[in-house]
């Protein structure tokens, strides 16, 4: 592992539950990783809350983002406050152990039939996703952590799990543009630092999967939306 991480092509590490046994061990691991070379490696994790939270006890058990959206539907003011506090707790706890950033927030538009999204999204309404995602991003930025919005351009139009197969989104371009891209447009305007791509084919736009697509990354994301930040590939293993 040390030889791999010392390679000049490697610039960061993502940690999973298998790398975590307790608080002290995690701090020691991250300290050792950061001491391997200069410039030092960046340490990241998926700490979304709900089902996708790699570090558990003694970390706070964060609710899934869908809970925030549900509360927002009944009490928008409380929903907004929860989005801000959810991000604040996540950031403060990760920074305390030396994690540089979390791959968050999820800004896919909710789809109750999706195998992979489940309760990971704020809402099935693009406007609500956009509003809560901006609050989440701003709360993260205030505490010194960059945001990584995912999964661009949107996982909400398919049901399959892209870790196991290659889903094909058959929707028309104008539907995707007016629905799935809305949160990204607003987040980019508010200083979004990074984006994670979706492993999907949007057949009416490009035959290549989005993560390999010049149409999606260069033409739409970079040129049309004006995004100048970092683009991550999602991992499949």
C-alpha positions in Angstrom: 0.0 0.0 0.0 2.8 2.4 0.9 4.5 1.8 -2.5 1.3 2.4 -4.4 0.4 5.6 -2.5 4.0 6.9 -3.0 3.6 6.7 -6.8 3.6 10.1 -8.4 0.3 9.4 -10.2 -1.5 9.0 -6.9 -2.8 12.2 -5.3 -5.5 11.0 -2.9 -7.1 8.2 -0.9 -10.7 7.3 -0.3 -11.5 5.4 2.9 -14.3 2.9 3.5 -15.8 1.2 6.5 -13.3 -1.6 6.2 -10.5 0.9 6.9 -12.2 2.1 10.2 -12.2 0.2 13.5 -12.1 3.0 16.0 -11.5 6.7 16.4 -7.8 6.5 17.5 -7.0 4.0 14.7 -8.5 6.3 12.1 -6.5 9.3 13.3 -3.3 7.2 13.2 -4.1 5.9 9.7 -4.8 9.3 8.3 -1.7 10.8 10.0 0.4 8.0 8.5 -1.1 8.5 5.0 -0.5 12.2 5.1 3.1 11.6 6.1 4.0 9.4 3.1 5.1 12.1 0.7 5.0 15.8 -0.4 2.8 17.3 -1.6 0.7 15.2 0.8 -2.1 12.9 -0.2 -5.7 14.1 0.1 -7.9 11.9 2.3 -11.6 11.5 1.4 -14.7 9.5 2.4 -18.3 9.0 1.5 -20.0 10.4 4.6 -23.4 11.3 3.3 -25.5 10.0 6.1 -28.1 7.2 6.1 -27.0 4.1 4.4 -23.9 5.7 3.0 -21.9 6.7 6.1 -18.5 4.9 6.3 -17.5 6.0 9.8 -20.0 5.1 12.5 -19.7 5.1 16.3 -18.4 7.4 17.9 -19.4 9.6 14.9 -22.9 11.0 14.8 -25.4 8.8 13.0 -26.4 11.3 10.3 -30.0 10.9 8.9 -30.4 10.3 5.2 -30.9 13.4 3.0 -34.5 12.2 2.3 -35.4 12.9 5.9 -34.4 16.5 5.5 -36.5 16.8 2.4 -39.5 15.2 4.2 -39.2 17.7 7.0 -38.9 20.5 4.5 -42.2 19.6 2.9 -43.9 20.2 6.3 -41.7 23.0 7.6 -39.4 24.6 5.1 -37.6 26.7 7.7 -36.8 23.7 9.8 -35.7 21.7 6.7 -33.3 24.4 5.7 -31.8 24.5 9.2 -31.5 20.7 9.2 -29.6 20.8 5.9 -27.1 23.3 7.3 -26.7 21.5 10.6 -26.3 18.1 8.9 -23.4 19.5 6.8 -21.9 21.2 9.8 -21.8 18.1 11.9 -20.4 16.0 9.1 -17.6 18.5 8.3 -16.6 19.2 11.9 -16.3 15.5 12.7 -14.3 14.7 9.6 -12.0 17.6 10.0 -11.3 16.6 13.6 -9.7 13.4 12.4 -7.9 14.9 9.4 -10.3 14.0 6.5 -10.0 16.6 3.8 -13.4 16.2 2.1 -16.5 14.0 1.8 -18.1 13.2 -1.5 -21.2 15.1 -0.7 -23.9 16.3 -1.3 -25.9 13.9 -3.5 -28.0 16.2 -5.8 -29.7 13.5 -7.9 -33.4 14.0 -8.3 -35.2 11.4 -6.2 -36.6 8.3 -7.9 -38.4 5.8 -5.6 -37.7 3.0 -8.0 -34.0 3.5 -8.1 -32.0 0.7 -6.6 -29.0 2.8 -5.8 -30.5 6.1 -4.7 -33.2 5.0 -2.3 -33.2 7.6 0.5 -29.9 9.3 -0.6 -31.6 12.3 -2.2 -33.3 15.4 -0.8 -36.4 15.2 -2.9 -38.0 14.2 -6.2 -38.5 17.9 -6.9 -35.6 19.7 -8.6 -36.3 23.0 -7.0 -36.2 21.5 -3.5 -33.0 19.6 -4.3 -31.4 22.8 -5.5 -32.4 24.9 -2.5 -31.3 22.4 0.1 -28.1 21.5 -1.8 -27.0 25.2 -1.9 -27.6 25.5 1.9 -25.6 22.3 2.3 -22.7 23.6 0.2 -22.6 26.9 2.0 -22.5 25.2 5.4 -19.6 23.0 4.2 -17.7 26.0 2.8 -18.2 28.0 6.0 -16.4 25.2 7.9 -13.5 24.9 5.4 -14.5 21.9 3.4 -15.1 21.7 -0.4 -18.2 20.1 -1.8 -18.4 17.3 -4.4 -21.9 17.2 -6.0 -22.9 13.9 -7.4 -23.8 12.1 -9.7 -23.6 14.3 -12.8 -25.7 14.7 -14.9 -28.2 12.8 -12.7 -29.0 9.3 -11.6 -32.7 9.9 -11.1 -33.9 8.8 -14.5 -32.9 5.1 -14.2 -33.7 2.3 -11.8 -30.6 0.0 -12.2 -27.5 0.1 -10.0 -24.6 1.3 -12.1 -22.1 -0.5 -9.9 -23.5 -3.8 -11.4 -24.7 -2.9 -14.9 -24.7 0.1 -17.3 -28.0 1.8 -17.1 -29.4 3.7 -20.1 -31.4 6.8 -19.6 -33.8 7.2 -22.5 -35.2 10.6 -21.7 -35.2 13.6 -24.0 -32.4 16.2 -23.6 -34.8 19.0 -22.6 -36.2 16.8 -19.7 -32.7 16.2 -18.3 -31.7 19.9 -18.8 -34.8 21.2 -17.0 -34.8 18.6 -14.2 -31.5 16.9 -13.4 -29.1 19.8 -14.4 -30.9 22.4 -12.3 -29.1 21.8 -9.0 -25.7 21.8 -10.8 -26.4 25.1 -12.5 -27.2 26.7 -9.1 -24.4 25.0 -7.2 -21.8 26.1 -9.9 -23.1 29.7 -9.5 -22.5 29.3 -5.7 -18.9 28.2 -5.9 -19.1 24.4 -6.3 -15.5 22.9 -6.2 -16.0 19.4 -7.6 -18.4 17.1 -9.4 -18.6 13.3 -9.5 -19.8 11.7 -12.8 -22.5 9.1 -13.2 -21.8 5.8 -14.8 -24.8 6.1 -17.2 -25.5 6.4 -20.9 -27.9 9.1 -21.9 -28.6 7.8 -25.3 -30.4 10.8 -26.7 -27.3 13.0 -26.0 -24.3 10.7 -26.3 -23.6 7.0 -26.8 -20.6 7.1 -24.4 -21.2 6.7 -20.7 -21.2 10.2 -19.1 -17.9 9.7 -17.2 -16.1 9.1 -20.5 -18.1 11.5 -22.6 -16.5 14.7 -24.1 -20.1 15.8 -24.9 -21.0 15.7 -21.2 -17.7 16.8 -19.6 -16.3 19.3 -22.1 -19.3 20.6 -24.0 -22.0 20.6 -21.4 -20.3 20.8 -18.0 -17.3 22.9 -18.9 -18.6 25.1 -21.8 -22.3 25.4 -21.3 -22.4 25.4 -17.5 -19.1 27.1 -17.1 -17.7 24.6 -14.5 -14.0 25.1 -13.8 -13.6 22.8 -10.8 -12.4 19.2 -10.5 -14.2 16.3 -12.1 -14.1 12.9 -10.4 -15.0 9.5 -11.8 -17.3 7.4 -9.5 -15.6 4.1 -8.5 -17.2 0.8 -9.4 -15.6 -1.5 -6.8 
